[in-house]
Amino acid sequence: MAIKMCTSVLITTKVANFFTADLYDSDFQPVVMGERLVYGKRLWRRLVDPEVPKIDLVPLDEANKETAITKDNFGKTVFLYQDTLILSDEEEANG
């Protein structure tokens, strides 16, 4: 099955200040719903699923000034980037 990634990023509640991403297949059927975006951590990093693309998407600030994703900086200074840097398992575990 071909996977076409379509992400929808939104604030999940008025109380919590975080964003989630939803992943759909090419037929727009849900694959993963509500993946929490964490600054500097790749999406779907804990999933081992053949339907999840092998593309590392990471929320980052190119200026390296931010340390978290907020409603004030997401889409202004913090964006989703494709990570092309390959870390060892130890580096990944240490963050």
C-alpha positions in Angstrom: 0.0 0.0 0.0 1.3 3.4 -0.9 1.4 5.9 1.9 0.7 9.6 1.2 1.4 11.6 4.3 -1.0 14.3 5.0 -0.5 16.0 8.4 -3.0 18.1 10.2 -1.5 20.1 13.1 -3.8 21.5 15.7 -4.1 22.5 19.4 -5.9 19.5 21.0 -7.6 21.3 23.9 -7.9 24.8 25.2 -6.3 23.7 28.5 -3.2 22.0 27.1 -0.7 23.9 25.0 0.5 21.3 22.6 0.0 20.3 18.9 -0.7 17.0 17.4 -0.2 15.5 13.9 -2.5 13.1 12.2 -1.2 10.7 9.5 -3.4 9.4 6.7 -2.8 6.9 3.9 -3.3 7.7 0.2 -7.0 7.0 0.6 -7.2 9.4 3.5 -7.8 6.6 6.0 -6.3 7.3 9.4 -2.9 5.6 10.1 -1.9 7.4 13.3 -4.0 10.0 15.1 -3.0 12.5 17.7 0.8 12.2 17.6 2.1 14.9 20.0 4.7 17.2 18.6 7.7 17.6 20.8 10.4 20.2 20.0 13.5 18.5 18.6 12.0 15.0 18.6 10.9 13.2 15.4 7.3 12.3 14.8 6.3 8.7 15.2 9.7 7.8 16.7 8.1 5.2 19.0 6.2 3.4 16.3 7.3 0.3 14.4 4.6 0.1 11.7 5.1 -0.6 7.9 2.4 2.0 7.2 4.4 4.8 8.8 6.8 6.5 6.3 10.5 6.3 6.9 10.7 10.1 6.7 11.9 11.8 9.9 9.9 14.9 10.5 11.1 17.1 13.4 9.8 20.4 14.8 12.7 22.8 14.9 13.7 26.4 14.9 16.5 27.0 12.4 17.9 29.8 14.5 18.1 27.4 17.5 16.6 29.9 19.8 13.4 28.0 20.8 13.2 25.1 23.2 9.5 24.3 22.9 6.6 24.5 20.6 4.0 27.1 21.5 1.0 28.6 19.8 3.1 31.8 19.5 6.1 30.3 17.7 4.7 27.3 15.7 4.5 28.3 12.1 6.5 31.5 12.8 9.9 30.3 14.0 9.3 26.6 14.6 8.4 24.5 11.6 8.4 20.8 10.7 11.6 19.9 8.9 12.8 16.7 7.3 15.7 15.5 9.4 18.5 14.1 7.3 21.0 13.7 10.2 21.4 10.1 11.2 21.9 9.6 15.0 23.1 6.4 16.7 20.7 4.7 19.0 22.6 6.0 22.0 22.5 9.6 20.7 18.7 9.3 20.0 18.1 7.9 23.5 20.1 10.8 25.1 18.0 13.4 23.2 
